[in-house]
Amino acid sequence: MADGYQLGSRRFTSRLIIGSGKYASFEQNLACAEASGAEMVTVALRRTRLDAPKGQGLLDYIAPDRFTILPNTAGCFSAEDAVTTARLGRDLLGTDLVKLEVIGDERTLFPDVAATIEAARTLLDEGFTVLPYVTDDPVACQRLAALGCAAVMPLGAPIGSGMGIRNPANLRIILETVEVPVIVDAGVGTASDAAVAMELGCTAVLMNTGIAAAKDPLRMARAMRLAVEGGRLAYEAGRMPRRLYASASSPPDGVASF
């Protein structure tokens, strides 16, 4: 998939982004990142010890010279906390990239859309490349894109649920009404879920639990890579029209009658 896509000043060819939580070890996380073909790995700033002794931290394995590190503000429940966490990530990691998360409900982990827009506005003014995690609300995505976010990241289903793409109609509307990359974030449970997102025309898919919680994470990482690649190819190829009734595979013209 050499065509790639742009996020701020960075260009990527892999359309699969993975996380760094819930893995059995840093070694397993690295193996899955390599198997997935991911170029970017997201790191929860509030849940990751970035000052661990040398050789004992996540960044010793998911190294910034091999992967683009995407800091995220997971665990923040207000715009103010998210902005503060994003600033910390920029200081510690030397990157303007941020996956913006402002959670509105602790049980469902659904985003607080109003607070997300508020935080995005502040971070954009400060020069961040903002990738906001948001509900699959076309209006919210339009507003975030209009503010100048480098992409929008609507959920496919609740975080960690593995329920797949629950509302493809909304994703289609988002794809038709924003001009920035659309990255499905959250809810992907297996390879077919990733393929559906890509066949709709999404730019990329971000996942963590779908790989990390699989019985065999390494094989699932490979499966997700193939699904994303296959889904993108199918989107670019253009599917056949859906028909209510059958249509013969071989045309009847020229067939001899007996």
C-alpha positions as CSV (number, residue, x, y, z in Angstrom):
1,M,0.0,0.0,0.0
2,A,2.6,2.4,-1.2
3,D,0.2,5.2,-1.8
4,G,0.1,6.1,1.9
5,Y,-1.5,9.0,3.7
6,Q,-0.5,12.2,5.5
7,L,-0.8,13.1,9.2
8,G,0.5,16.6,9.7
9,S,4.1,16.6,8.4
10,R,4.4,12.8,8.5
11,R,3.6,10.3,5.8
12,F,2.7,6.7,6.5
13,T,2.3,3.6,4.3
14,S,1.0,1.1,6.8
15,R,-2.7,1.6,7.5
16,L,-2.6,-0.3,10.8
17,I,-1.8,1.5,14.0
18,I,-1.5,-0.5,17.2
19,G,-1.4,0.2,20.9
20,S,0.9,-0.7,23.7
21,G,-1.4,-1.9,26.5
22,K,-2.5,-5.3,27.8
23,Y,0.4,-7.2,26.3
24,A,2.0,-10.0,28.4
25,S,5.4,-8.3,28.0
26,F,7.2,-5.6,26.1
27,E,8.8,-8.3,24.0
28,Q,5.4,-9.5,22.9
29,N,4.3,-6.0,22.1
30,L,7.3,-5.5,19.9
31,A,6.8,-8.9,18.2
32,C,3.2,-8.0,17.4
33,A,4.1,-4.5,16.2
34,E,6.6,-6.1,13.8
35,A,4.1,-8.7,12.6
36,S,1.4,-6.1,12.1
37,G,3.6,-4.0,9.9
38,A,2.6,-0.9,11.9
39,E,4.7,2.2,11.6
40,M,3.0,4.0,14.5
41,V,2.4,2.8,18.1
42,T,0.2,4.7,20.5
43,V,1.4,5.1,24.1
44,A,-0.9,6.1,27.1
45,L,1.1,8.8,28.9
46,R,-0.8,8.4,32.1
47,R,-0.3,4.6,32.2
48,T,3.2,4.2,30.9
49,R,6.3,4.7,32.9
50,L,8.5,6.7,30.5
51,D,11.3,7.1,33.1
52,A,11.9,3.4,33.7
53,P,15.6,2.3,34.1
54,K,17.3,1.6,30.8
55,G,16.3,-1.7,29.3
56,Q,13.2,-2.0,31.5
57,G,10.8,0.5,29.8
58,L,8.4,0.3,26.8
59,L,10.5,2.7,24.7
60,D,13.4,0.3,25.0
61,Y,11.4,-2.1,22.9
62,I,9.0,0.1,20.9
63,A,11.9,2.4,20.1
64,P,11.2,5.9,18.6
65,D,13.9,5.3,16.0
66,R,11.9,2.3,14.7
67,F,8.3,3.4,15.2
68,T,6.5,6.7,15.3
69,I,5.3,7.1,18.9
70,L,1.8,8.5,19.2
71,P,1.2,9.8,22.7
72,N,-2.4,9.6,23.9
73,T,-4.3,11.2,26.7
74,A,-6.2,8.1,27.8
75,G,-7.5,8.4,31.3
76,C,-8.3,12.1,31.1
77,F,-11.8,13.2,32.1
78,S,-11.6,16.9,31.4
79,A,-10.2,19.2,28.6
80,E,-7.8,20.7,31.1
81,D,-6.3,17.3,32.1
82,A,-6.0,16.3,28.4
83,V,-4.2,19.5,27.5
84,T,-1.8,19.1,30.4
85,T,-1.1,15.5,29.5
86,A,-0.5,16.3,25.9
87,R,2.0,19.0,26.9
88,L,3.8,16.5,29.0
89,G,4.0,14.1,26.1
90,R,5.5,16.7,23.9
91,D,8.1,17.6,26.5
92,L,9.0,13.9,27.2
93,L,8.9,12.5,23.7
94,G,9.7,15.6,21.6
95,T,6.7,15.1,19.3
96,D,3.8,17.4,18.4
97,L,1.6,14.3,17.7
98,V,-1.2,13.6,20.1
99,K,-4.1,11.2,20.1
100,L,-6.6,13.3,22.0
101,E,-8.9,11.4,24.4
102,V,-11.3,13.1,26.8
103,I,-13.6,10.5,28.4
104,G,-17.1,11.5,29.4
105,D,-18.4,8.3,31.0
106,E,-16.2,6.0,33.1
107,R,-18.4,2.9,32.5
108,T,-18.7,3.0,28.7
109,L,-15.5,5.1,28.1
110,F,-17.4,7.1,25.5
111,P,-15.7,10.4,24.7
112,D,-16.9,13.8,26.0
113,V,-17.4,15.5,22.6
114,A,-17.7,19.0,23.9
115,A,-14.6,18.7,26.0
116,T,-12.7,17.0,23.2
117,I,-13.5,20.0,20.9
118,E,-12.4,22.4,23.6
119,A,-9.1,20.6,24.2
120,A,-8.5,20.2,20.4
121,R,-8.9,24.0,19.9
122,T,-6.3,24.7,22.6
123,L,-3.8,22.1,21.4
124,L,-4.1,23.2,17.8
125,D,-3.4,26.8,18.9
126,E,-0.2,25.5,20.5
127,G,1.0,23.7,17.3
128,F,0.0,20.1,18.1
129,T,-0.9,17.7,15.4
130,V,-4.2,16.5,16.9
131,L,-5.9,13.2,16.2
132,P,-9.1,13.2,18.3
133,Y,-10.8,10.0,19.5
134,V,-14.5,10.8,19.2
135,T,-17.9,9.1,18.8
136,D,-19.1,8.1,15.4
137,D,-21.0,11.4,15.2
138,P,-20.7,13.1,11.7
139,V,-21.3,16.6,13.1
140,A,-18.6,16.2,15.8
141,C,-16.2,14.9,13.2
142,Q,-17.0,17.8,10.9
143,R,-16.4,20.3,13.6
144,L,-13.0,18.7,14.6
145,A,-11.9,18.6,11.0
146,A,-12.9,22.3,10.5
147,L,-10.8,23.3,13.5
148,G,-7.8,21.9,11.8
149,C,-7.3,18.4,13.3
150,A,-5.0,16.2,11.1
151,A,-7.5,13.3,11.2
152,V,-10.7,12.2,13.0
153,M,-10.8,8.9,14.9
154,P,-14.4,7.8,15.3
155,L,-15.0,4.7,17.4
156,G,-16.3,1.5,15.7
157,A,-17.7,0.3,19.1
158,P,-16.8,0.9,22.7
159,I,-13.1,0.7,23.7
160,G,-12.0,-2.9,24.3
161,S,-15.5,-4.4,23.4
162,G,-14.4,-6.2,20.3
163,M,-18.0,-5.7,18.9
164,G,-16.8,-4.6,15.5
165,I,-18.2,-1.8,13.3
166,R,-21.6,-1.1,14.9
167,N,-22.7,1.8,12.7
168,P,-21.3,1.7,9.2
169,A,-23.9,4.2,8.0
170,N,-22.4,6.9,10.2
171,L,-18.9,6.1,9.1
172,R,-20.0,6.5,5.5
173,I,-21.4,9.9,6.3
174,I,-18.2,10.9,8.0
175,L,-16.2,9.8,5.1
176,E,-18.3,11.8,2.7
177,T,-18.3,15.0,4.8
178,V,-14.8,15.4,6.1
179,E,-11.6,15.9,4.0
180,V,-9.1,14.7,6.6
181,P,-8.1,11.0,7.1
182,V,-10.7,9.0,9.0
183,I,-9.1,6.4,11.3
184,V,-11.4,3.9,13.0
185,D,-10.4,3.7,16.7
186,A,-11.8,1.2,19.2
187,G,-14.0,-1.8,18.9
188,V,-12.2,-3.9,16.4
189,G,-12.2,-7.5,17.6
190,T,-11.1,-9.6,14.7
191,A,-9.8,-9.4,11.1
192,S,-13.1,-9.1,9.5
193,D,-13.9,-6.0,11.5
194,A,-10.8,-4.3,10.3
195,A,-11.6,-5.3,6.7
196,V,-15.1,-3.8,6.9
197,A,-13.6,-0.5,8.1
198,M,-11.2,-0.4,5.2
199,E,-13.7,-1.5,2.6
200,L,-15.9,1.5,3.7
201,G,-13.0,3.7,2.7
202,C,-11.4,4.5,6.1
203,T,-7.9,5.7,5.9
204,A,-6.6,3.4,8.7
205,V,-7.5,1.4,11.7
206,L,-6.1,1.7,15.3
207,M,-6.4,-1.2,17.6
208,N,-5.0,-2.6,20.8
209,T,-7.2,-5.1,22.6
210,G,-8.1,-6.9,19.4
211,I,-4.5,-8.1,19.1
212,A,-3.3,-8.0,22.7
213,A,-6.3,-10.0,24.1
214,A,-6.3,-12.7,21.3
215,K,-5.5,-16.2,22.3
216,D,-2.5,-15.9,20.0
217,P,-1.6,-12.2,19.7
218,L,1.2,-12.7,17.2
219,R,-1.0,-14.6,14.7
220,M,-3.8,-12.0,15.2
221,A,-1.3,-9.2,14.5
222,R,-0.5,-10.9,11.2
223,A,-4.3,-11.4,10.5
224,M,-5.0,-7.8,11.1
225,R,-2.3,-6.7,8.8
226,L,-3.7,-8.9,6.0
227,A,-7.2,-7.7,6.7
228,V,-6.3,-4.1,6.5
229,E,-4.4,-4.6,3.3
230,G,-7.1,-6.7,1.8
231,G,-9.9,-4.3,2.8
232,R,-8.0,-1.3,1.3
233,L,-7.4,-3.2,-2.0
234,A,-11.1,-4.1,-2.1
235,Y,-12.1,-0.5,-1.6
236,E,-9.7,0.7,-4.3
237,A,-11.0,-2.0,-6.7
238,G,-14.6,-1.1,-6.2
239,R,-17.1,-3.8,-5.2
240,M,-19.7,-5.1,-7.7
241,P,-23.2,-3.6,-7.3
242,R,-25.6,-5.4,-4.9
243,R,-28.6,-7.0,-6.6
244,L,-31.8,-8.4,-5.1
245,Y,-32.0,-11.2,-7.6
246,A,-29.6,-13.6,-9.2
247,S,-27.5,-12.8,-12.2
248,A,-25.9,-15.6,-14.2
249,S,-22.1,-15.7,-14.0
250,S,-21.9,-16.5,-17.7
251,P,-23.8,-14.3,-20.2
252,P,-26.6,-16.1,-22.1
253,D,-25.7,-14.5,-25.4
254,G,-24.3,-17.0,-28.0
255,V,-25.3,-20.1,-26.0
256,A,-26.6,-22.8,-28.3
257,S,-30.0,-24.2,-27.5
258,F,-30.7,-27.9,-27.4
